């Protein structure tokens, strides 16, 4: 069966018309993109501030440590120092309120330098400053020149007593002790506190002023560990017991002792025996007579 071209053209045109009349579905709306904020390099992003009750413990301790203590506020009138952060060493070693003592300011505004600088607990630094101002400087001036410095032999040091392994912790480990070796005068002279050639009255008065202020004073004759320096500390003991052991020694010249030393020195118990043994022989000691049986 043959289909005429006219019929075929009609059928095709009708199909196209039908297809064109069928509505197409509406396109879905495009998803709206969420805008992403762009950071500007010249603008810093703000961070929410922490509430006062939400402050970190470490930050609170740091802020508290930055404030000067009551001791530091009073010390500033009599000393030059720099506050230090709390120190913590092994075991019980450490200082809660440490300062680095640089110099003590006297009443006439002159300074007594601490060399080398001493790291101490603030209360100990205050006690040292008052001792230098009221006790040490006036006595040292009797040596012929104003006091201008002290030789620091040891201050804060985490160790046992007398540097003995296993010994009880020293007060140096708490920043509660200072060892002083000598006094430097304005003339340049250094007077060592344990030197027997330094005026006895000066050393005696320095000992009295130290023992009246500190809980412990150790020097020559104490324990064998303080023969060349003086140790002072504020150790706490029962009934506020004080320990003052500083022997004021005098120079002894065995060849030719000075008259005032020879007159005040007590003779040793062995000296009479030695003098008798060294005495020259005078007459010969007579022998006892022979027995009768031995006579010939």
C-alpha positions as CSV (number, residue, x, y, z in Angstrom):
1,X,0.0,0.0,0.0
2,X,1.5,3.2,-1.0
3,X,1.0,6.5,0.9
4,X,0.8,9.5,-1.1
5,X,3.2,12.3,-0.3
6,X,0.3,14.6,0.5
7,X,-1.1,12.3,3.2
8,X,2.4,11.8,4.7
9,X,2.9,15.6,4.9
10,X,-0.4,16.1,6.6
11,X,0.3,13.4,9.2
12,X,3.7,14.8,10.1
13,X,2.4,18.3,10.4
14,X,-0.3,17.2,12.8
15,X,2.2,15.4,15.0
16,X,4.4,18.4,15.3
17,X,1.4,20.5,16.2
18,X,0.4,18.1,18.9
19,X,3.9,18.0,20.3
20,X,4.1,21.8,20.3
21,X,0.8,22.0,22.2
22,X,1.9,19.7,25.1
23,X,3.1,22.0,28.0
24,X,6.6,21.4,29.3
25,X,7.3,21.3,33.1
26,X,8.5,24.6,34.6
27,X,12.2,24.6,35.4
28,X,13.1,24.5,39.0
29,X,14.4,27.7,40.6
30,X,18.2,27.8,40.9
31,X,19.4,27.2,44.5
32,X,20.3,30.4,46.1
33,X,24.0,30.3,47.1
34,X,24.8,31.3,50.7
35,X,27.3,34.2,50.6
36,X,30.6,33.3,52.3
37,X,32.0,36.3,54.2
38,X,35.4,37.3,53.0
39,X,38.0,38.2,55.6
40,X,39.7,41.4,55.1
41,X,43.4,41.3,55.8
42,X,43.4,44.7,57.4
43,X,40.6,43.9,59.9
44,X,41.2,41.5,62.9
45,X,38.4,39.3,63.8
46,X,37.1,40.2,67.3
47,X,37.1,37.4,69.9
48,X,34.5,37.3,72.6
49,X,35.9,38.7,75.9
50,X,36.1,36.2,78.7
51,X,33.8,36.9,81.7
52,X,35.5,37.9,84.9
53,X,34.4,34.6,86.6
54,X,35.7,32.6,83.7
55,X,39.4,33.8,83.8
56,X,41.9,31.1,83.6
57,X,43.7,30.2,86.9
58,X,47.2,30.7,85.4
59,X,46.3,34.2,84.1
60,X,44.9,35.1,87.5
61,X,48.1,34.0,89.3
62,X,50.2,35.9,86.8
63,X,48.2,39.1,87.4
64,X,48.4,38.6,91.1
65,X,52.2,38.1,91.0
66,X,52.6,41.2,88.9
67,X,51.2,43.3,91.8
68,X,53.9,44.5,94.3
69,X,53.5,42.9,97.7
70,X,53.2,44.9,100.9
71,X,56.8,44.0,101.7
72,X,58.0,45.3,98.3
73,X,56.0,48.6,98.8
74,X,57.8,49.2,102.1
75,X,61.2,48.0,100.9
76,X,61.3,50.5,98.0
77,X,62.0,53.3,100.5
78,X,65.3,51.8,101.8
79,X,66.6,49.7,99.0
80,X,67.1,49.3,95.3
81,X,65.8,46.0,94.1
82,X,63.9,44.3,91.2
83,X,60.9,42.0,91.9
84,X,61.3,38.5,90.6
85,X,58.7,35.9,89.6
86,X,58.0,33.2,92.1
87,X,60.8,30.6,92.3
88,X,60.2,26.9,92.6
89,X,63.1,24.4,93.0
90,X,63.4,20.7,93.9
91,X,61.7,19.5,97.0
92,X,60.9,22.4,99.4
93,X,63.1,24.9,97.7
94,X,61.5,28.1,96.4
95,X,60.5,31.6,97.2
96,X,56.9,33.0,96.9
97,X,57.9,36.7,97.1
98,X,61.5,36.9,95.7
99,X,63.5,40.1,95.0
100,X,66.9,40.8,93.6
101,X,68.6,43.1,96.1
102,X,71.0,45.5,94.4
103,X,71.8,48.2,97.0
104,X,70.7,49.6,100.3
105,X,69.9,53.3,100.6
106,X,71.3,54.9,103.7
107,X,69.8,57.9,105.6
108,X,72.0,60.3,103.7
109,X,70.9,58.9,100.4
110,X,74.2,57.2,99.7
111,X,74.1,53.6,98.6
112,X,75.7,50.4,99.8
113,X,76.0,48.1,96.8
114,X,75.4,44.3,97.1
115,X,77.9,42.5,95.0
116,X,77.0,40.2,93.5
117,X,73.3,40.9,93.6
118,X,71.4,38.8,96.2
119,X,68.2,36.9,95.4
120,X,66.2,36.8,98.7
121,X,62.8,36.5,100.1
122,X,61.4,40.0,100.4
123,X,61.2,39.8,104.2
124,X,64.8,38.7,104.4
125,X,65.9,41.5,102.1
126,X,64.1,44.0,104.3
127,X,65.9,42.6,107.4
128,X,69.3,42.9,105.7
129,X,68.5,46.4,104.5
130,X,67.7,47.5,108.1
131,X,70.8,45.9,109.5
132,X,73.0,47.6,107.0
133,X,71.3,51.0,107.6
134,X,71.1,50.9,111.3
135,X,73.8,48.5,112.5
136,X,76.5,47.9,109.9
137,X,77.1,51.3,108.3
138,X,77.5,53.2,111.6
139,X,80.0,50.6,112.9
140,X,81.9,50.3,109.7
141,X,82.4,54.0,109.6
142,X,84.7,53.6,112.6
143,X,87.2,51.9,110.3
144,X,88.0,55.3,108.8
145,X,85.8,55.5,105.7
146,X,82.1,55.2,104.9
147,X,80.6,51.9,103.9
148,X,79.9,51.5,100.2
149,X,79.4,47.8,99.6
150,X,79.1,44.3,101.0
151,X,80.5,41.1,99.5
152,X,77.7,38.6,99.0
153,X,79.1,35.1,99.5
154,X,75.8,33.3,98.9
155,X,72.1,34.0,98.8
156,X,69.3,31.9,97.3
157,X,70.7,28.4,96.6
158,X,68.6,25.2,96.5
159,X,70.9,22.9,98.6
160,X,71.3,21.1,101.9
161,X,72.9,22.6,104.9
162,X,76.6,23.2,104.5
163,X,76.3,21.7,101.0
164,X,76.2,18.2,102.6
165,X,74.4,15.6,100.5
166,X,71.3,14.4,102.2
167,X,71.4,17.1,104.9
168,X,68.3,19.1,105.9
169,X,67.5,21.8,103.5
170,X,69.4,25.0,104.1
171,X,67.6,28.3,104.7
172,X,69.4,29.4,101.5
173,X,66.9,27.2,99.7
174,X,64.1,29.4,100.9
175,X,65.8,32.6,100.1
176,X,65.9,33.2,103.9
177,X,69.7,33.5,104.4
178,X,72.6,35.6,103.3
179,X,76.4,34.9,103.7
180,X,78.6,38.0,103.9
181,X,82.3,37.9,103.5
182,X,83.5,41.5,103.6
183,X,82.7,45.2,103.8
184,X,83.9,47.5,101.1
185,X,84.7,51.1,102.2
186,X,84.7,54.2,100.2
187,X,88.5,54.3,100.4
188,X,88.6,51.0,98.5
189,X,89.6,49.0,101.6
190,X,87.8,45.7,102.1
191,X,87.4,44.6,105.7
192,X,86.7,40.9,106.0
193,X,84.4,40.1,108.9
194,X,86.4,37.0,109.9
195,X,89.8,38.8,109.7
196,X,91.3,38.9,113.2
197,X,93.3,42.0,112.2
198,X,90.1,44.0,111.8
199,X,89.5,46.1,114.9
200,X,88.1,43.7,117.6
201,X,85.6,46.3,118.8
202,X,84.2,46.7,115.3
203,X,83.7,43.0,114.9
204,X,82.2,42.7,118.3
205,X,79.6,45.4,117.7
206,X,78.8,43.9,114.3
207,X,78.1,40.5,115.9
208,X,75.9,42.1,118.6
209,X,73.8,44.0,116.0
210,X,73.5,40.8,113.8
211,X,72.5,38.6,116.7
212,X,69.9,41.1,117.8
213,X,68.2,41.1,114.4
214,X,68.5,37.5,112.9
215,X,67.5,34.2,114.3
216,X,70.8,32.5,113.2
217,X,74.3,34.0,113.1
218,X,77.2,31.7,112.3
219,X,80.9,32.5,111.9
220,X,84.3,31.3,113.0
221,X,84.1,28.7,115.7
222,X,80.5,27.7,114.9
223,X,80.7,24.4,113.0
224,X,83.8,24.6,110.8
225,X,81.9,25.6,107.7
226,X,81.8,29.4,108.4
227,X,85.5,30.2,109.0
228,X,85.7,32.7,106.2
229,X,82.3,34.4,106.2
230,X,79.3,35.2,108.3
231,X,75.9,33.5,107.8
232,X,72.7,35.2,108.9
233,X,69.1,33.9,108.5
234,X,65.5,34.2,109.7
235,X,64.9,30.5,110.4
236,X,61.8,29.8,112.5
237,X,62.3,27.8,115.6
238,X,60.3,26.8,118.6
239,X,60.0,29.5,121.3
240,X,61.8,31.9,118.9
241,X,65.1,30.3,119.8
242,X,68.1,32.3,118.5
243,X,71.5,30.9,117.6
244,X,74.5,33.3,117.8
245,X,77.9,31.6,117.2
246,X,80.5,33.9,115.9
247,X,83.9,33.8,117.7
248,X,85.7,37.1,117.7
249,X,89.3,36.0,117.3
250,X,92.5,37.9,117.8
251,X,95.7,37.6,115.8
252,X,98.4,35.5,117.4
253,X,102.0,36.0,116.4
254,X,103.9,33.1,118.0
255,X,107.3,34.6,117.3
256,X,106.6,37.9,119.0
257,X,103.1,38.4,120.4
258,X,101.9,41.9,121.0
259,X,102.0,43.0,124.7
260,X,98.2,43.3,125.0
261,X,97.6,39.8,123.6
262,X,100.4,38.2,125.7
263,X,99.1,39.8,128.9
264,X,95.6,38.6,128.3
265,X,96.4,35.1,127.0
266,X,96.1,32.2,129.5
267,X,99.0,29.8,129.4
268,X,98.3,26.3,128.0
269,X,98.5,23.5,130.6
270,X,101.3,22.0,128.6
271,X,103.5,25.1,128.6
272,X,105.0,24.6,132.1
273,X,105.9,21.0,131.2
274,X,107.4,22.1,127.9
275,X,109.4,24.9,129.6
276,X,110.8,22.5,132.2
277,X,111.8,20.0,129.6
278,X,113.5,22.6,127.5
279,X,115.4,24.1,130.5
280,X,119.1,23.6,130.4
281,X,120.7,21.2,132.9
282,X,122.6,22.8,135.7
283,X,124.3,20.5,138.2
284,X,124.7,16.8,137.6
285,X,122.1,14.7,139.5
286,X,123.9,12.7,142.2
287,X,123.6,8.9,142.1
288,X,122.4,7.0,145.1
289,X,125.1,5.3,147.2
290,X,125.9,1.6,146.5
291,X,124.5,-1.1,148.6
292,X,126.8,-2.9,151.1
293,X,126.9,-6.0,149.0
294,X,128.0,-4.1,146.0
295,X,130.9,-2.4,147.8
296,X,134.3,-3.7,146.9
